[in-house]
Amino acid sequence: MERIKTLRKMMNITQADLAKLIGVKQTNVSEWENGNQFPALDNLHKLCKHLNTNPSYLLGYSTDPTMQANLDVDATDIAIRWSRLNERAKSIVMGELSRQEQLQELEPKKPALKSSAG
């Protein structure tokens, strides 16, 4: 995740400084920057806070580091997990999503409940 390194250097702080802000070891920051590990979800949020950016930018889904995305925890978790998949796995997931969407469309629609005004 080269973008962590880029933002860290723009802020003129060391890996050790960033690690201290987040509450991890300097080796963790090094592993993230080198792409050897992904930060845990709570650490991703801390990175975004201290680097003044958003998860979409750090994960490579956005080109705007200043964009403030309000992703909920589930959406961020999905984005992290997606970024770890190889192309074959992504294809399988997309196929399953399409299948689930089709099945959902086939489900009978429940009629809206009418309120009784009385």
C-alpha positions in Angstrom: 0.0 0.0 0.0 2.3 2.6 -1.4 -0.2 5.3 -0.6 0.4 5.0 3.1 4.0 5.8 2.5 3.3 8.7 0.2 0.9 10.3 2.6 3.2 9.7 5.6 6.1 11.3 3.7 3.9 14.3 2.7 3.2 14.8 6.4 6.9 14.5 7.1 6.6 11.8 9.7 8.5 8.5 10.1 7.2 5.0 10.2 7.9 5.0 13.9 5.9 8.2 14.3 2.9 6.8 12.5 3.2 3.5 14.4 3.1 5.4 17.7 0.0 7.4 16.6 -1.9 4.2 15.6 -0.6 2.1 18.5 1.2 -0.6 16.5 4.9 -1.5 15.9 7.0 0.2 13.3 7.4 -3.1 11.6 3.6 -3.2 11.0 3.7 0.1 9.2 6.7 -1.1 7.1 4.8 -4.3 6.2 1.7 -2.3 5.1 3.8 0.1 3.0 5.5 -2.8 1.3 2.3 -4.5 0.6 3.2 -7.6 2.6 0.3 -7.2 5.0 -3.0 -5.4 5.1 -3.9 -3.4 8.2 -6.7 -4.7 10.4 -10.0 -2.9 10.0 -9.5 -0.9 13.2 -6.0 0.1 12.1 -7.2 1.1 8.7 -9.6 3.6 10.3 -6.8 4.9 12.5 -4.6 5.3 9.4 -7.3 7.3 7.7 -7.7 9.5 10.7 -4.0 10.3 11.1 -3.2 10.5 7.4 -6.4 12.6 6.8 -7.7 10.4 4.1 -10.2 7.7 3.5 -10.2 3.9 3.1 -11.2 4.1 -0.6 -8.0 6.0 -1.3 -5.7 3.8 0.7 -7.1 0.6 -0.8 -6.8 2.0 -4.4 -10.5 2.5 -5.2 -10.3 6.3 -5.3 -7.7 8.7 -6.7 -8.7 11.5 -4.4 -6.8 11.3 -1.0 -8.9 14.2 0.4 -12.3 12.7 -0.4 -14.0 12.0 2.8 -15.9 8.7 2.4 -18.2 7.6 5.1 -17.9 3.9 4.6 -19.5 1.8 7.4 -17.4 -0.9 9.0 -19.0 -3.7 6.8 -18.3 -1.8 3.6 -14.7 -1.2 4.6 -14.3 -4.9 5.6 -15.6 -6.0 2.2 -13.3 -3.6 0.4 -10.3 -5.0 2.3 -11.2 -8.6 1.7 -11.9 -7.9 -2.0 -8.5 -6.3 -2.4 -6.9 -9.5 -1.1 -8.6 -11.8 -3.8 -6.9 -12.9 -7.0 -8.7 -12.4 -10.3 -10.1 -15.9 -10.3 -11.6 -15.5 -6.9 -13.0 -12.0 -7.8 -14.7 -13.6 -10.9 -16.3 -16.3 -8.7 -17.5 -13.7 -6.2 -19.0 -11.5 -9.0 -20.7 -14.6 -10.4 -22.2 -15.5 -7.1 -23.4 -11.9 -6.5 -25.1 -11.9 -9.9 -26.8 -15.3 -9.1 -28.0 -13.9 -5.7 -29.4 -10.8 -7.4 -31.3 -12.9 -9.9 -32.7 -15.2 -7.2 -33.8 -12.1 -5.2 -35.7 -10.7 -8.2 -37.6 -14.0 -8.5 -38.8 -14.0 -4.9 -42.4 -13.0 -4.6 -42.9 -9.5 -3.6 -44.7 -9.0 -0.3 -47.7 -6.7 -0.6 -47.4 -3.5 1.3 -49.4 -3.5 4.5 -52.2 -1.1 4.5 -52.7 0.9 7.6 -56.2 1.0 8.9 -57.4 4.4 9.8 -60.3 4.1 12.1 
